[in-house]
Amino acid sequence: MSEELVAYFFEREDADTVAELLHGEVRRDRFQGEDDDEDHPWVVLIPADADAAVVEPLVAEHDGWLDAAMGGSQPSAEPEPLPTAPRRLKRARQLSYPATTTELAEETPVRHLSEDGSIQID
């Protein structure tokens, strides 16, 4: 089945006129979450071989819009790969701590416990 064009109209007269001129089929369709039968748009299924240079201006003239049909067709592209690590949203703060254990040992005071139980700091 080839992909067909779908034209949406709010007035039935407009849908009927375009369907007659382009040899399309008129149907009633509903939008996501729409529950009022009177607010459903009219849909014209236009054959895929219709000339786009004629279809677009004709649909626009009758206050409609076009959408490509999705029924039964496979997705055209592979899904994007999932990330392997979390994204960093903030820059890392520059810390003033020593970078290596050697630097840490040089800057850390050494504490000794004397024989009398007191702590001495070198």
Protein Blocks (a to p, Z undefined) as FASTA:
>chain_A
ZZddddddfbfklmmmmmmmnopacdddddehiabfklpccdddddfkbcfklmmmmmmm
nopacdddfehpacfbdcddddfbdcdfbdcdddfbdfbfklmmmmpccddddfkopacd
ZZ
